[in-house]
């Protein structure tokens, strides 16, 4: 099947490569010429494990190409819209500029029977509006909303072996002609047993917003419990283990720490609240304001704990921050709590060094005033305190006995509760976790 993918950022580049891996003939389209040049050379313009190898593999077959010309979409039977929907400046709502531009720009190149598939996360009601534009220009084309559920660091596997498909079609009917087309696109994972659900447009749009809101709520819940545990002298890790044994709750996403970040959860829950307000259902999502507030409060709490760890003052203290990306196996620093904390520490007078295996170039563009060090061993030299803020495996595996010889003072704040507290304390470290005695 011939497929076009419009937007070759994180979502689009991965989707284009994976569709070619499934055997389709794919053209990826993006207005960013530098991005197209990188992808055409089988180099992803961001870090995602396995993606460079996949790009090389599928480009050697001739099934994948990239261009900045939207006219290249002509002749494809299926067109995926994978552009970004960032948060509006100064507002909570989603900026649909790129989605609207992609949809309207595609209209002249559509043929009867073509299927336009939205994968971007959009406010509910967007699909119905775009479907109206589509009908006016090409009445025999179809719009489907097919939300993505990628995890950064696992995006290739999540695309090739997803846990579910959601197809949002105009009438919500299994008999809609676009359903059979998408089943053909996803024939391999469908044959492997991936379930799918056919809904109407609004339900499909709400699925991603609702899923991200639930995950954000679960994370903020356990972080709220961490605050209570600190006040009560309890251990939030054991608390999470205990309540996670209840299969109605589950243990996943019950890891107390510095909170969530990245390009999805923060902006998606804010856009969800904004859209609910526009629909007159704002009271239904008021709890998300507290979810967001708890999340942001974690960053301030870590700064407070770092000050306590440094004998009550950050002024002139040499602090090494381990991690800049919002999560491991990613170079994404969008709304990164680790990077935000590093900046706050510096504003309060600390001498901050940030290290990260993959995200330093992006971090330097975001906060050029911070000091960055690529080599972790160099970064920790003569530090008065270490803050583990992104749980890269290499930081989890650090040897506290060997590391104690490099630092000025053996003090560590485990912002992700992933270190063995007993082992670090036995090695002479002053260890602090979040929500742990």
N, C-alpha and C positions, 0 to 999 in steps of 0.2 A: 504494500500500500504506500502511496506517496503522501508524505506528511510534511507540513510546515510547522515550525515552532517559532513564535514571535516573542522576542525577549529572551536573551541569552545570558541572563544573570545566573544566580545560584540555582533557581528552580529550572529555568529554561535550558541551561547548558547540560545539566544532569538529565533532564527529560529527553532532550534531543539525542544524546549519546545512548541512552537506554532504549529508546525507540528503534534506533539503528541496530542495536544489539539484538532486539527482538526480530530483526529481519526486514524492517521497513526502510524505504528510501526517504531520507530526512534532509530538509534544509533548515538550518537555524538562521534566524534573521534578527539583527539588532542594529540600532542607529549608532552605537559606539564602535567606531572603526578600529580602535586599539583592541577592544575585546574580540572583535571578529578576527583580527590578525593573530592574536594569541590562540584562539580556539582552532583556527585553520592550521596552525602549526602543532596541534595536539597538546597545547598547554592551557590548562584551566587558569583563568585570571584570579582564582581564589583557591584556598587549600581545601580539598575534600579527598579523603583517602580513597584510592583506587580510580579516581576519575581520569587522571592523565593516562594511565594504562588503558582504560576503556576507550578514551578518545583515539589513541594510536591504533588500537585494535580495529575499531569500526571504520576509521578513515582509510585504513589499508584495504578494506573491502570495497570502497567507493560508494558506500551507502549513505555517508554523512558529509555534508558540506555546509559552509557558513558564508553569509553575505550580508551586506548592509542595505540591499535593495529589496523593498517590500514586494516588488513585482515578481520576485522569485517564488512567491506563494502561489502564483497562478499555476494551475494544473494539479495541485495537490487536492486530495479528496477530503483530508482532515486537517484542520488548522488549530493548533493549540496556542492560546493566549497565556503567556507565562511572565508577564511584566510585573514590576513591583507596585505595591500599594502602600507607600510610606505614610506615616502620620503627618497630617497637615501642620505647618508651622504655627505655633501658638494655639492650636486646637487639639481636641482628642480625635476628631474624625479622620477617616482615611482619605488620602489624596488619590482621586481616580483619574488624574490627568493622563497617565500612561496607559491605563486600560481603555479609556475613551479613544485615545489616539491610535492605539493598536486596532481596535474594532473598526473605527471609521476608515482608517488607512487600508484595511483589508477589503472593504466592501467592493471596490472596483475589480478585484481579482477573483471574486467568487463565481462559481458555476452552479447551475441547478443540481441539487442533491448533495452539495458540499456540507460538511459538518464543522461548525465552529465550536471549539471546546474551551471554555474558560477554566483555568486552573488557579488563577490568582485568588487570593483571599479578599473578598469584597463585601461591603455592607449589603444586607438583604434588600432586595428590590433592584439591584444593579442588573441582574440577568434579564428580568422582565423588560427593563428599559432598553437594554441592548438588543433583545429579541425584536422589539418594535422597529429599531433601526434596520435590523437585518431583513425583516419582512418587507419593509418599504423598498429596499434596494434589490433584494434577491429572494422573492417569496418562496422559492423551492429549496432554499438552504435551511439548515436547522442549527439551533443553538443548544448546547448541553453545558451544564455546569458540573465539573468533575474535580472537586477539591483535592488538593494534595495533602499528604500527611507525612512529609519528610522530616527526619531528624538529622540535623547537621552532624556530620561525622559518620552517618550511616545512610546517606541519601541514595547511593547507587543500589544498595541492597533493598532499601525501602521502595524504590521504583520498580526494580525487577521482580521483587517478591513482596508485594504489599500485603497488609493484613486485611484490607477490604477495598472495594471500589464503590463509589457513590456516583450515580448518574442522575443529574437533575434535568428533566425534560419538561417541555411546556405543559403537558397534560398529566405528567407523572405516571404514564402508562408503559407497561412492558412492551406493548405493541408499537410504540413510537419508532419510526424507522431509524433514528439515530442510535437507538439501543443496540441494534444488530451491528451497526458500523463500529461502535466502540468495543463491542464484544470481539470483533475481528482484530481491532488494534491490539487488544489485550489478550489475544487468544492463548498465548503461552502461559502467563500467570493464571488465567482463568482455568486452563486445563490442569494446572498444578493444584487447583482447589481454592484459589482466592475467591471468597464470596463477594457478591455485589448486591447493592440495593438501589432500586430505581425509585426516585422521588420526583416531586415537582421542583421548580426552580427555587422558591424561597427556602424550602427545607434543605436542599443541597447547599445553599449559601450559608445557612445557619450551622451546619454540621461542624465546619472548621472553627467558627467562632465559639460555639458551645464547647467543643472538645478542648480548645486552648484555655477557655475560661475555667473549665473544670480542673485541668492540670494546674493552672496558676493558683486556683483556690486551694488545692491540696498542698501545694508547696508553701503557700502563705499560712495555711493552717498549722503545719508542723513548725514553721518558724515562729508563729505566735505561741505555740506550746513551748518552744525553746526559751522564750522570754519568761514564761511562767516557771519553767524548770530552773532557770537561773535564780529567780527570786526565792524559790522553794528549796533549792539545794538538790534537785532531782536530776536525772540523766535523760535527756531527750532521746538519745539513741536507743536506750533500753525501752523507753516509752513507745517509740515508733515500732520497735520489734514486737512489743506486746500487742498493740492495737492492730498492727499489720497482719497478725495471725488470724484475725477475723476476715473471712473471705468476702464479706460485704465491703470491707475497707481496702485490704491489700497493702503490701509493703512498698510498692513502687511509688516514687515521687514523695515519699515521706522521709526525705533526708534534709535535716535542718542545716542551714548554712547561711551564705551571704545573699541568697535570693536569686531570682531568675533574671535573665536579660536576653540579649539577642534581638534579631529583627522580626520576631513573630509575637511571642507572648505579650510583651508590654504594649506594643502598639495595637495588637488585635483586641485585647480586652478593653482598651480605651476606645477604639473605634466601635466596638460592640455597645458600650455604654452610650456613646454619642448617637448611634443609629436608633437604639431603643428610645432615647429621648425624642428623636424626631418622629417616631411612630406613636408616641404617647404612652410607651411602656417603660419609662425610665425607672419607676419604682421597683420593677421586677429585678433590676440589676444594680440597685444601690449597694448591695454587698460587695460588688466588684471594686467600689471605691476603697473599701477597707482592705481588700486583697492587694490592691495597688499600693496603698499606704503602708501596709505591713512590709511589703517587698522593698519599698524605698527606705523604710526605717532600718532595715538590716544593715544598710551601708553605713549609716550614722553609728549604729551599734558597734560595728567592727572598728571604726575609728576610736570610739570610746574605749573599747577593750584593748586596743593597741596602746593607747595612752596609759591605761592602767598597767599594762605589761612593762611599759617603759618608765615605771616609777612615778607616774603622774604627770609627765611632761613629754611632749614630742619635739620640743625645740632643739634642733641640732642633732637629734637621734638619727643614726644611719639605719634605715629600714629597707630591707629587700623584699619586694613583692614577687612571689612566684606565681606567674600567670597573668596574662593580659586579656586573652580571649574570654568570651562569656561562657564557654564550655570547652572541654578538651576535644581534640581531633578537629579543630576548627581554627581559622584565622580571623573570625568574625568578632569585631569589637563593638558592634552596634549595641548601645545601651548596656555595655559590659559592666557589671557591678565591680569586678576586680579593678578595672581601669578607673572607674569613678572613685573608688576608695583610695587608690594610689594618688589621685589628684587632690583629694581632700586632705590626705596626710601631708602632702607637700604644702598646701595652703596653710596648714597649722604649724609649719616650721620644721617638719622632718626633712632629712636628706634622703630622698627616695630613689632607689634603683629598681627598675622593672625588668624582669626576664620572662621569656616565653619561647617555646620551640618554633612557633609558626606566625605569631600575630604581631611581632614588633613593628613591622613596616606600617601596618594599618594603625597600630596604636600611636606611632609617632606622628602620623597625619592628624589623629584626633587630639592628642595632647603633646604637642612638640616641646613643651617646656619640661617634661619629665626626662629623666636620664634612663637610657635603655642599654641593656647588656645582653648580647646573644648567648654568651657562655654562662651557664648557671653557676659553675664553680667560681668564676671570676665575680659574678654578681653578689655572692654571699660573703666575700672576703671582708672581714672586719665589721660585719653587720652587728648592730645592737639588738636587732630583732628580725625574725623572718615571719612573713605572712603568707601562708599557702592559700591562694584565692581561686586558682583554677586547678582542678584535680587531674592534671596530666599524670600519666603513669610514672614518668621518670621522677616526678616530685613525690609521689606516693612511695616510691622505692628508695628514697634517700636513706642513707645509713646515718643515724643520729650520732653514732660514736665517731665516725670519721669526720662528719660535718662540724662537730663541736670544736675541732682543731682549727677551723677556718674562720669562725665568727669571733667577734669581740666578746659577746655575751651570749650564752646558749638560751635564747628565749624564742619560742615559736607560738604563733597564733594559727590554729588549724581552722581556717574559714570554711572548710568543707567536711569536717569531722571524718577524715579518711585515714589519719595517721593512728598508729598504735600508741595510745597515750602512755601506757605502762612502759613500753620499750623506750620511748623518748625520755620519760622521767628517769628511768634507770640509767640512761646515758648522761644524766646530769642536766637535762633541759628543764626550764620552766615552761610547762605546756599549758595552753589554754585552748579549749574548744568552745563551740557555741552551744549553749544549753546543757553543758556538762559540768559537773562539780570539779 
